[in-house]
Amino acid sequence: MRVLLVEDDPGVREALELGLSLEGHEVKATESPKEALSLLPWAEVVILDVLLPERDGFSLLKDIRARSEVPVLMLTALDAVEWRVKGLKEGADDYLVKPYSLSELLARLEALWRRAHRGKEAPEVLAYKDLRLYPRRMEAFRGERRLSLPPKAFLLLKAFLESPEEVVSKEALMLRVWGEEVDPATLEVHLSLLRKALGEPNPIQTVRGYGYRLFLP
């Protein structure tokens, strides 16, 4: 799983990050609500502390729910029933009270991940106009022409085909392809390779100030 951990206590944050990593999960940890929101496109599940320095977790949860349906596990020392009810009403998927065991946390995260991904296996084909991409076969075509794409360019095309005609920000593309923000020049190089492979008319449009979109009239 790709786990986004939002926790302000350095000791708890480091211990959880280590424990989750040792179980084979990818973890990005932060205490910043702003950074947490920027990492949402990358995350498959979120662990969210209620007591954060800049704003409370319930407020941040509202912003998360306005942007994403990613599963959220609230993690807090507030054990009163009304706090748990508030978290669930605000859109949390589960609520775990400190102190807790790592094994219980892992079991709850895995249950949330399974529930969210039930019936969401990789599609056999992603298609738009004359473009076709086969995720499981790692093949892409324009018309009858098979595209020769480096791995990152393939993933960029996949990201575009998952939301054709919608504007995708540079940051969202970076997170979906690299799992983190990279040098913008790196993104531009791989976009250039993708554009070259696609040929004309080129379907990848630059939307200045916003990002890119896949569009053909």
VMD Tcl script that draws the C-alpha trace (Angstrom):
set ca {
  {0.00 0.00 0.00}
  {0.97 3.63 -0.49}
  {0.29 5.09 2.96}
  {0.07 8.81 3.67}
  {0.71 9.42 7.37}
  {-0.37 12.79 8.81}
  {0.97 12.95 12.37}
  {2.56 15.82 14.32}
  {4.35 13.82 17.03}
  {7.87 13.11 15.68}
  {8.29 9.97 17.79}
  {4.96 8.45 16.75}
  {5.52 9.50 13.14}
  {8.96 7.90 12.92}
  {7.85 4.70 14.70}
  {4.83 4.28 12.42}
  {6.83 5.07 9.31}
  {9.40 2.43 10.27}
  {6.80 -0.18 11.22}
  {4.80 0.26 8.01}
  {7.94 0.26 5.87}
  {9.16 -2.97 7.46}
  {5.84 -4.54 6.45}
  {6.58 -3.63 2.83}
  {4.38 -0.54 2.49}
  {5.43 2.74 0.89}
  {5.05 5.60 3.37}
  {5.10 9.37 3.06}
  {4.85 11.11 6.44}
  {4.09 14.75 7.19}
  {2.65 17.01 9.88}
  {1.64 19.65 7.33}
  {-2.02 19.69 6.16}
  {-0.96 21.56 3.02}
  {1.61 18.91 2.12}
  {-0.88 16.14 2.95}
  {-3.38 17.54 0.45}
  {-0.69 17.77 -2.22}
  {0.14 14.08 -1.69}
  {-3.45 12.81 -2.01}
  {-3.14 11.71 -5.67}
  {-0.29 9.40 -4.62}
  {-1.93 7.88 -1.54}
  {-3.94 4.65 -1.44}
  {-4.83 5.03 2.24}
  {-4.44 7.87 4.78}
  {-3.66 7.71 8.49}
  {-4.81 11.02 9.96}
  {-4.15 12.30 13.48}
  {-6.84 14.52 14.96}
  {-4.56 16.90 16.87}
  {-2.38 18.76 14.37}
  {-0.48 22.02 14.93}
  {-1.90 24.12 12.07}
  {-5.52 22.88 12.10}
  {-7.43 19.94 13.52}
  {-7.75 16.66 11.68}
  {-11.53 16.96 11.31}
  {-11.11 20.16 9.31}
  {-8.43 18.54 7.15}
  {-10.68 15.50 6.66}
  {-13.33 17.75 5.11}
  {-10.79 18.99 2.56}
  {-9.65 15.43 1.85}
  {-13.23 14.32 1.23}
  {-13.83 17.28 -1.09}
  {-10.95 16.05 -3.26}
  {-10.74 12.29 -2.88}
  {-12.47 9.06 -1.81}
  {-9.18 7.62 -0.49}
  {-9.78 5.52 2.67}
  {-8.98 7.47 5.87}
  {-8.13 5.96 9.24}
  {-8.32 8.51 12.06}
  {-5.69 7.97 14.74}
  {-6.10 9.85 18.02}
  {-5.94 9.90 21.80}
  {-9.50 11.29 21.92}
  {-11.43 8.19 22.96}
  {-14.85 9.67 23.82}
  {-17.72 8.25 21.76}
  {-18.71 11.70 20.47}
  {-15.26 12.21 18.94}
  {-15.44 8.87 17.15}
  {-18.93 9.64 15.90}
  {-17.76 13.07 14.69}
  {-14.87 11.53 12.76}
  {-17.07 8.94 11.07}
  {-19.73 11.53 10.22}
  {-17.09 13.80 8.68}
  {-16.07 11.00 6.31}
  {-13.50 8.85 8.10}
  {-13.62 5.16 7.20}
  {-12.27 3.89 10.51}
  {-11.16 5.24 13.89}
  {-8.36 3.87 16.08}
  {-7.70 5.20 19.58}
  {-4.20 5.49 21.07}
  {-2.59 3.45 22.51}
  {-2.93 0.77 19.84}
  {-0.97 -2.20 18.58}
  {0.83 -2.06 15.24}
  {-0.74 -5.39 14.27}
  {-4.25 -3.97 14.76}
  {-3.35 -0.83 12.79}
  {-2.02 -2.95 9.92}
  {-5.11 -5.18 9.92}
  {-7.41 -2.16 9.78}
  {-5.41 -0.53 6.97}
  {-5.44 -3.72 4.91}
  {-9.21 -4.07 5.42}
  {-9.74 -0.48 4.23}
  {-7.51 -1.06 1.20}
  {-9.33 -4.26 0.23}
  {-12.72 -2.58 0.59}
  {-11.65 0.37 -1.55}
  {-10.14 -1.81 -4.29}
  {-12.84 -4.47 -4.42}
  {-13.92 -4.71 -8.05}
  {-11.31 -2.17 -9.16}
  {-8.80 -4.37 -10.92}
  {-6.76 -2.79 -13.67}
  {-8.94 -2.35 -16.78}
  {-8.21 -4.50 -19.78}
  {-7.91 -1.43 -21.98}
  {-7.95 2.37 -21.67}
  {-9.14 4.06 -24.85}
  {-9.71 7.56 -26.22}
  {-10.33 8.37 -29.88}
  {-7.58 6.46 -31.78}
  {-5.50 5.77 -28.66}
  {-5.54 2.42 -26.84}
  {-3.48 1.35 -23.85}
  {-3.38 -2.14 -22.31}
  {-2.13 -1.76 -18.69}
  {-1.64 -5.47 -18.02}
  {0.22 -6.07 -21.28}
  {2.20 -2.78 -21.09}
  {1.26 -2.01 -24.69}
  {-0.08 1.15 -26.31}
  {-1.36 1.87 -29.83}
  {-2.34 4.83 -31.94}
  {-4.63 3.42 -34.55}
  {-2.88 0.25 -35.69}
  {0.58 1.59 -34.87}
  {2.19 0.14 -31.75}
  {3.87 2.87 -29.70}
  {7.42 2.39 -28.47}
  {7.38 4.10 -25.08}
  {9.90 4.24 -22.22}
  {8.34 3.16 -18.89}
  {7.71 6.69 -17.55}
  {6.23 7.87 -20.85}
  {3.93 4.83 -20.78}
  {2.78 5.75 -17.27}
  {2.21 9.36 -18.34}
  {-0.01 8.20 -21.18}
  {-1.86 5.92 -18.75}
  {-2.45 8.87 -16.41}
  {-3.86 10.95 -19.28}
  {-6.08 8.12 -20.53}
  {-7.53 7.63 -17.05}
  {-9.01 11.15 -17.27}
  {-9.12 12.20 -20.96}
  {-9.97 15.85 -21.72}
  {-9.50 16.77 -18.05}
  {-6.68 19.10 -17.03}
  {-4.06 17.32 -14.91}
  {-1.61 19.41 -12.90}
  {2.14 18.91 -13.10}
  {2.18 17.91 -9.44}
  {-0.52 15.27 -9.93}
  {1.33 13.79 -12.92}
  {4.56 13.62 -10.92}
  {2.87 11.82 -8.04}
  {1.07 9.34 -10.30}
  {4.19 8.48 -12.31}
  {7.12 8.95 -9.89}
  {5.35 8.80 -6.53}
  {6.83 12.17 -5.57}
  {7.47 15.61 -6.96}
  {10.50 15.60 -9.26}
  {12.46 18.23 -11.14}
  {10.01 19.83 -13.62}
  {12.67 19.34 -16.31}
  {12.40 15.57 -15.78}
  {8.67 15.71 -16.38}
  {9.17 17.83 -19.51}
  {11.71 15.37 -20.94}
  {9.33 12.43 -20.60}
  {6.39 14.44 -21.93}
  {8.53 15.30 -24.94}
  {9.29 11.60 -25.50}
  {5.59 10.80 -25.25}
  {4.61 13.57 -27.67}
  {7.23 12.42 -30.15}
  {5.98 8.83 -29.98}
  {2.35 9.88 -30.44}
  {3.02 11.95 -33.54}
  {0.58 14.36 -35.17}
  {-1.98 15.59 -34.53}
  {-0.55 15.66 -31.02}
  {-3.19 15.06 -28.35}
  {-1.26 16.41 -25.33}
  {-2.09 20.06 -24.79}
  {-0.35 22.44 -22.41}
  {-2.83 24.46 -20.35}
  {-0.71 27.35 -19.13}
  {-0.83 27.93 -15.41}
  {-2.70 24.67 -14.77}
  {-1.02 21.64 -16.36}
  {-1.82 19.38 -19.32}
  {-4.71 17.55 -20.85}
  {-5.28 14.82 -23.41}
  {-7.56 16.17 -26.12}
  {-8.41 15.42 -29.74}
  {-11.22 17.20 -31.63}
}
mol new
graphics top color blue
foreach p $ca { graphics top sphere $p radius 0.5 }
foreach p [lrange $ca 0 end-1] q [lrange $ca 1 end] { graphics top cylinder $p $q radius 0.2 }
display resetview
